[in-house]
Amino acid sequence: MHTQRRITPFVFLAPAVLVLAVVGIYPLIFAAWVSLHTYLLAQPNIPHDFVWLSNYLTVLKDGSFWGAIGRTLLYLGVSLPIQIALGLGIAMLLRRGPWGRLRGFARVALVIPLAMTPVVTGLIGRLMFNQDFGVVNFALNSVTGQTVGTEWLGNPNLAFVTILLMEIWQWTPFAALIFLSGLTAVPVEVEEAATLETRSFWAMLRHIQLPFLLPALTAILILRTADILKQFDMVYTLTSGGPGSSTELINLYITRIGLRGAFDQGVASAQAILMLVLTTVLSRMYIRYLYRGDNA
């Protein structure tokens, strides 16, 4: 009977562990193996020779790779702070005051962008920013009183702005909902006592609310950083990485190397492994410098 009790938890955990191994661990190990070998999809008869770190050296010498990294980090560095700032602002408005009465409705409304798949978001963006019949140019025409035919998706700079706007529109509600749940952990008594000392919004946010929001902020940073670094669907649907390579983020570039251009799975896998390392390092930095828990 005692042995059966010890085995039972492992029996229940086994299916989850098996799924994790098949879906997560095996592909990672296989990608690491491919990154150390010659692996060309277009030439399946060529033997998969072990080439040590040759694929990684090829990646590090590739200027296009670093260009894609730069665009991705710019995309991350602009969109994520805006999402956090807007999300925190929305959460603060909905927590108390006259806007607090709309909290239930707002939660439903905020979920709508999150419920859309990135592909649908990209298609909506193509319609909104269309040069001829897009709603964005129509709104500009109405405001300025002049015919505005801005080519959002054909101009390299404006195309990058477009993918930023769609990213911010879809994922700001995620930050708002996380912050709103974090604010509920702030004791009302502590806030009321603090209002006797100061009426400053920033002092209240920094000294009273921020300590309770740090776990939520850390979660947003980790989850959104990982999502942005592997962004593919929305950008591919909206701009396909163009015009030129102005919106070709790192995941689109990896796909072009591995599946659409050179079909070089070895180099593409090396790029993916390096991105995994970058994501892990950034996540660890968030935990270490923002959320100083017992295990940090």
Number of C-alpha atoms within 10 A of each C-alpha: 6 6 7 8 9 10 11 11 10 11 10 10 10 12 11 11 13 12 11 12 13 12 11 11 14 12 12 17 11 11 18 16 14 22 27 21 22 20 23 19 15 13 10 9 8 11 11 14 11 14 14 12 12 17 23 21 12 14 17 15 11 11 11 15 19 14 17 21 19 14 19 21 17 14 20 20 12 13 23 23 13 15 23 22 14 17 23 23 15 20 24 18 16 20 18 12 10 10 13 15 12 14 17 10 10 17 15 9 12 18 15 11 17 16 10 12 12 22 16 16 21 23 16 17 24 18 15 17 21 20 19 13 12 18 15 19 21 18 12 15 14 12 9 9 9 9 11 16 16 17 15 21 23 15 15 18 13 16 23 22 17 22 22 20 13 19 23 20 15 20 20 23 26 19 27 25 20 19 26 24 15 19 19 13 11 16 12 10 8 11 14 10 10 16 13 8 10 11 10 10 9 11 15 16 15 11 11 16 20 17 14 18 24 17 19 20 20 19 18 20 21 18 11 19 19 19 13 19 20 18 18 21 17 21 29 21 18 26 24 19 21 18 16 12 17 19 29 26 28 28 24 22 23 23 19 16 20 21 16 12 12 15 18 23 24 27 27 27 27 27 25 21 17 15 18 15 12 14 18 14 11 15 18 14 15 18 19 14 10 16 19 12 9 5 7 12
